[in-house]
Amino acid sequence: MSKLYITWVKSGIGYNEVQKKTLKALGFHRLNQSVTHNDSASIRGMINKVRHLIKVEETSS
């Protein structure tokens, strides 16, 4: 199963509340933090919602 390594690279200030809550739902607490999630449709949907604020790398482990 593949995993997604997601890094928060741009601040959510100035963006709507839904996008800020999506960052929290992905597990972020501070800028430049990285989290790992299993690749799933729900995670991909959240990534798509805030794709301009994060960087995503796919790993096969």
GROMACS elastic network, one bead per residue, 0.5 to 0.9 nm:
[ bonds ]
;  ai    aj funct       b0    kb
    1    38     6  0.74766   500
    1    39     6  0.75562   500
    1    60     6  0.66348   500
    1    61     6  0.68600   500
    2    38     6  0.64298   500
    2    39     6  0.58638   500
    2    58     6  0.69746   500
    2    59     6  0.57735   500
    2    61     6  0.59458   500
    3    36     6  0.67150   500
    3    37     6  0.57012   500
    3    39     6  0.52404   500
    3    40     6  0.89788   500
    3    57     6  0.85708   500
    3    58     6  0.59976   500
    3    59     6  0.52817   500
    3    60     6  0.62150   500
    3    61     6  0.65861   500
    4    35     6  0.82426   500
    4    36     6  0.55939   500
    4    37     6  0.52664   500
    4    38     6  0.60752   500
    4    39     6  0.59085   500
    4    56     6  0.66484   500
    4    57     6  0.58092   500
    4    59     6  0.61251   500
    4    60     6  0.86801   500
    5    34     6  0.68802   500
    5    35     6  0.59526   500
    5    37     6  0.67289   500
    5    38     6  0.89537   500
    5    55     6  0.83211   500
    5    56     6  0.58168   500
    5    57     6  0.50577   500
    5    58     6  0.61423   500
    5    59     6  0.71385   500
    6    26     6  0.88916   500
    6    33     6  0.84262   500
    6    34     6  0.54802   500
    6    35     6  0.53880   500
    6    36     6  0.61857   500
    6    37     6  0.78708   500
    6    47     6  0.86726   500
    6    54     6  0.67313   500
    6    55     6  0.57399   500
    6    57     6  0.63801   500
    6    58     6  0.86148   500
    7    28     6  0.87014   500
    7    31     6  0.83756   500
    7    32     6  0.61191   500
    7    33     6  0.57430   500
    7    35     6  0.65556   500
    7    36     6  0.88810   500
    7    53     6  0.88379   500
    7    54     6  0.55451   500
    7    55     6  0.51431   500
    7    56     6  0.64754   500
    7    57     6  0.85223   500
    8    11     6  0.78650   500
    8    23     6  0.82175   500
    8    28     6  0.73397   500
    8    30     6  0.78580   500
    8    31     6  0.56001   500
    8    32     6  0.50467   500
    8    33     6  0.57338   500
    8    34     6  0.64796   500
    8    35     6  0.87059   500
    8    53     6  0.62613   500
    8    55     6  0.64770   500
    8    56     6  0.89430   500
    9    31     6  0.62200   500
    9    32     6  0.53225   500
    9    33     6  0.80266   500
    9    52     6  0.88971   500
    9    53     6  0.58636   500
    9    54     6  0.52279   500
    9    55     6  0.66528   500
   10    13     6  0.88738   500
   10    31     6  0.69776   500
   10    32     6  0.79935   500
   10    52     6  0.77445   500
   10    54     6  0.66340   500
   11    14     6  0.83511   500
   11    15     6  0.87612   500
   11    30     6  0.89155   500
   11    31     6  0.66072   500
   11    53     6  0.67932   500
   12    15     6  0.55800   500
   12    16     6  0.81345   500
   12    17     6  0.88440   500
   12    19     6  0.73284   500
   12    20     6  0.58681   500
   12    23     6  0.82367   500
   12    53     6  0.71526   500
   13    16     6  0.83091   500
   13    20     6  0.81649   500
   15    18     6  0.83624   500
   15    19     6  0.66534   500
   15    20     6  0.72328   500
   16    19     6  0.57248   500
   16    20     6  0.67586   500
   17    20     6  0.50679   500
   17    21     6  0.61657   500
   17    22     6  0.85688   500
   18    21     6  0.51471   500
   18    22     6  0.61753   500
   18    23     6  0.88236   500
   18    49     6  0.89532   500
   19    23     6  0.64172   500
   19    24     6  0.88346   500
   19    46     6  0.89081   500
   19    49     6  0.68591   500
   19    50     6  0.61658   500
   20    23     6  0.52335   500
   20    24     6  0.65594   500
   20    25     6  0.87745   500
   20    50     6  0.86295   500
   21    24     6  0.50336   500
   21    25     6  0.61106   500
   21    26     6  0.86476   500
   22    26     6  0.62141   500
   22    27     6  0.87533   500
   22    46     6  0.63591   500
   22    47     6  0.84701   500
   22    49     6  0.76391   500
   22    50     6  0.73588   500
   23    26     6  0.51700   500
   23    27     6  0.66670   500
   23    28     6  0.57598   500
   23    29     6  0.82078   500
   23    46     6  0.82295   500
   23    47     6  0.88402   500
   23    50     6  0.74440   500
   23    53     6  0.88841   500
   24    27     6  0.51162   500
   24    28     6  0.51740   500
   24    29     6  0.66947   500
   25    28     6  0.74052   500
   25    46     6  0.84109   500
   26    35     6  0.78437   500
   26    37     6  0.84225   500
   26    43     6  0.77840   500
   26    46     6  0.75017   500
   26    47     6  0.83953   500
   27    34     6  0.88930   500
   27    35     6  0.68786   500
   28    31     6  0.77706   500
   28    33     6  0.65494   500
   28    34     6  0.74982   500
   28    35     6  0.72650   500
   29    33     6  0.72888   500
   30    33     6  0.58228   500
   31    34     6  0.87874   500
   37    40     6  0.84409   500
   37    43     6  0.75823   500
   38    43     6  0.79043   500
   39    42     6  0.85706   500
   39    43     6  0.66567   500
   39    44     6  0.71543   500
   39    58     6  0.85117   500
   40    43     6  0.53816   500
   40    44     6  0.61484   500
   40    45     6  0.86629   500
   41    44     6  0.50337   500
   41    45     6  0.61576   500
   41    46     6  0.87856   500
   42    45     6  0.50843   500
   42    46     6  0.64341   500
   42    47     6  0.86993   500
   43    46     6  0.51368   500
   43    47     6  0.61566   500
   43    48     6  0.85921   500
   44    48     6  0.61202   500
   44    49     6  0.87055   500
   45    48     6  0.50783   500
   45    49     6  0.63769   500
   46    49     6  0.50983   500
   46    50     6  0.66932   500
   46    51     6  0.83948   500
   47    50     6  0.54609   500
   47    51     6  0.54796   500
   47    54     6  0.78105   500
   47    56     6  0.82415   500
   48    51     6  0.50496   500
   48    52     6  0.85318   500
   49    52     6  0.83183   500
   50    53     6  0.55052   500
   50    54     6  0.66856   500
   51    54     6  0.55095   500
   51    55     6  0.73215   500
   51    56     6  0.84474   500
   52    55     6  0.81673   500
